[in-house]
């Protein structure tokens, strides 16, 4: 029995058989064929890996069927196979999110096979990314990253556990080499934000005149040499965590801008007017006592 499930929704039995035979040439495929959209929707609980649908079914149009499939499983890729060479319709469907639009002709089988290969490669990459993120999260569990049983370290663990359960901003103070970034990563990768970016910025390594554009980004033409729009580190980390190491090196004027970003949860790129909403956790670190 195959382990890659494909649904074919085709009301022409002869054409459906052709597609089924072609896709079954790969022994890893398990192909299930339906004559109507309703039959397909009734079997969506089987969690197919891919669906091909004819646009002109007897009971429902392809665009409506696609919307219903999306309501049940937003992630499953869908390929539309149609006898209609309607470019506008194809563009609309692709904008809606279908993975491909194929016209029924003598090249359809080959195009379908190529599209399937591309989709499977993309799915495998997504699985690999999810796996690596999970591995990264396990790598930064407390037990594996910070070893020790002293009273001071146990106190740090308690504070880290509290931080993980909230979205509060965090300040870490400690001498150089004591593991401030390790603590920041452990908090991020054990929190609800672990699936999003952890962006680390060494403030001491960035020239003062470039820090603002590095953090907040800039618009094209905002200053000499700004040949294109630049996304800042805060935007890059949206949904995740920004770690600003050596925060004490930040100029006082930029500290006030940073404070406003944290209060308003929005920023404006240098030279721009658009307000960009942010959902970030800020972790700062310094070897100085700022109290």
Protein Blocks (a to p, Z undefined) as FASTA:
>chain_A
ZZbdcddddfblklmmmmmmmmmmpmkbccdddfbfklmmmmmmnopabdcddfbdfkbc
fklmmmmmmmmmmmbccddddfbdcfklmmmmmmnopabdcdddfklmmmmmmmmmmmmm
mmmmmmmmmmmmmmmmmmmgmklmmgcjbfklmmmmmmmmmmmmpccdcdddddehilpm
mmmmmmmmmmmklmmccddddfklpcfklmmmmmnopaehkaghiabccddfklmmgoia
cddehkllpcfklmmmmmmmmmnopacdehiabdcddddddddddfbdfZZ
